[in-house]
């Protein structure tokens, strides 16, 4: 089986490779900028934005320079303009439809979460393999049989899917989604997947996050970590 970590570590922009870590930081930059905009801040300098997200100013400028020229030396970055630019780069300036596989407890929670649309995503197509759920309307969406994925997504095409289903048969689910035109998958399923060519999968292991927090709680530093002084948390 292919290693999840080795399947893809770079993307392409303008014919040039861009590290996925850079893309992740762009998302963080946009989230912080949106918070600044909500507070009425119109301009921010690179060193200020870098401090908010706990990177060096040089790193921030390198990340942005991979996509063009931004900001003004005397005034800094125009917050609203940079939000718009980053949204366009991340492909979220328009709402993107997303498919959800699995409407158990986690799936229903994801369906009721309003934050997705605020960030440019809409869970529009829902799948499951439970006969008791197939055909029902759940949180305003009709639940389809995952075995009909190729037919359903032909009429309602999506490029991104979320997996919130059981591990059993997960490889077949991924293969069906890939055949239906899905290109990127966020998986909450604790299972090793043989990734089809041309597909990128992000694994989200909540238990692993809790284990990390458990370790940090038991091995906390004597002094507050950078980004947490004076009640401010790194965003």
Secondary structure as UniProt FT lines:
FT   TURN            4..6
FT   STRAND          10..13
FT   TURN            14..15
FT   STRAND          16..19
FT   HELIX           20..38
FT   TURN            39..40
FT   STRAND          43..44
FT   HELIX           46..53
FT   HELIX           57..65
FT   TURN            73..75
FT   STRAND          76..78
FT   HELIX           79..90
FT   STRAND          96..101
FT   HELIX           105..112
FT   HELIX           115..118
FT   TURN            119..120
FT   STRAND          121..128
FT   TURN            131..135
FT   STRAND          137..138
FT   TURN            139..140
FT   STRAND          141..145
FT   HELIX           146..148
FT   HELIX           149..155
FT   STRAND          160..163
FT   TURN            168..169
FT   HELIX           170..179
FT   TURN            180..181
FT   STRAND          184..187
FT   TURN            197..198
FT   STRAND          200..203
FT   HELIX           206..218
FT   TURN            226..227
FT   HELIX           229..231
//
